[in-house]
Amino acid sequence: MSSEHALEKQHPGPKTYAKVAAVLTIITAIEVWVFYLPALRPVLVPLLVVLSAAKFSLVVMFYMHLKFDHPAFTRVLLSGVILAFGVFLALLALFAFAHPIVLPS
């Protein structure tokens, strides 16, 4: 066995992917359930963002195999996600301060 094969992590089997799919289905059901609860309206957006981030990380780790690949691939993906989020925040700030919403009195 060469050193390359010793460093290679074992990929999960079909059972693991079925479990991940079940967890993703449960998180999606929770997202739909949360949307229809009037009591959670004040925290709806942050709650949905957290649940979506959890689903995103599960998909990336297992279905894109980043959990089992070289860490450089993870850094490339994360740097792109961070850059996109930064651009989103900059545009949000630009439109929020350039065109403030004026509520009728």
N, C-alpha and C positions, 0 to 999 in steps of 0.2 A: 504494500500500500504506500503510495507516494505521499509526500507532505501536502500536496494540493488536495488530495482526497480526504486526508485527515482533517483539514480545515473546513471542508465543505459541510454545511449543516444539512441534516436530514429534512427533506420536505415532508409536510404532513400528508396523511392519506385522505381518502374520500370522507371518512367519518368526521375529521376535523373541519373540512369544508362544509359539510352538512350542519355541523354545530354552529359555525360562523354564520351560515345562511339563516339558521333559526334565530340567532341573536339579532341579526340585521332585521329580520321580520318582526321580532318583538319590539325593537327600537322604533321601527316605522309605525307599528300599531300604537305605541305610546305617543308618538308625535301626533297622530291623527286624534287620539283621545284627548291630549292636552289642548289641541286647537279648539275643541268643542266645550271645554270647561270655562264658563264665564268667570269663575273665581281666579283663574290664572291669567286673565287678560293683562294685568300690569307687568307680569314677567314672561309673557308669551314669547317675545322675540329672543331674549337671552336664553331661555330654556330650549327653544328650537335650535338655536345656534349650537348650544352644547351637545344636544342629541345628534345633530348633523355632523359635528366634528367627530363625535365618537364613531358614527357610521363611516365617515371618510377614513378615519385611521384604521378601522378594521378592514375595509376594502383594500386600502393601500398595503397594509402589512401582509394580508393573506392572499388576495386575488392578484395583486401586482407582484407578489413574492419579495417585497422589499425587506421583510423580516429575515429572509434567508439569503439575500444577495449581499454584495459588497457594500459597506457603509457609504461609499462615494455616491452610489445611486440615490440613497436616502438624502444625502446632503444636496444633491442637485435638485431633487423634487422639492425639498423643504425651502431651498433658496428661491425657487420659482413661486411657491405658495406665499412666502413672506413678501416677496416683491409685488405680487398681485394684490395682496392685502394692503400693502402700503400705498399702492396706486389707488385702490378703492377708497381708502381713508382720505387721501389727498383730494380726490375728486369730490368726495362727500363734503369735506371742509370747504372746498372752493365754491360749490353750489350753495352750501348753507350760509356762508358769509357774503357771497356776491349777490345772492337773491334771498334775503331773509323773508321768512314767512310772516306776513302781517295778519294777525287774527282780527276779525271784525269785533268792534266793541259793543 
